[in-house]
C-alpha cells in the first residue's frame, strides 16, 4: 500500500513564497520559485509497488474491454434499427 503523505506544502517553500510576494522579483526570480515548488511537489510523489501497478493495469484493461463490448453492442443495435427503419427491413 502506498504511504500516506500529507499534501501540505513544506514550511520553507511557503516562507520563500511569502518572501517572494513581499519583494517583487523579476521573471527569473519567479521562475526559480516555480521550479523550487515543482521540485518540492515531485518529492511527495509515491510510486506504486509492482503488485499495485499490476492490479491497476488489470483494472484498466478490464474496464476498457467492458466499454468496448458496450459500445460494440450499442453500435450493432443502432445499426440494426437504422437498417430496419431506412433500409429493406430486418436483415435475415
Secondary structure, 3 states (H helix, E strand, C coil): CCCCCCCCCCHHHHHHHHHHHHCCCCHHHHHHHHHHHHHHHHCCCCCCCHHHHHHHHHHHHHHHHHHHHHHHHHHHHHHHHHHHHHCCCCCC
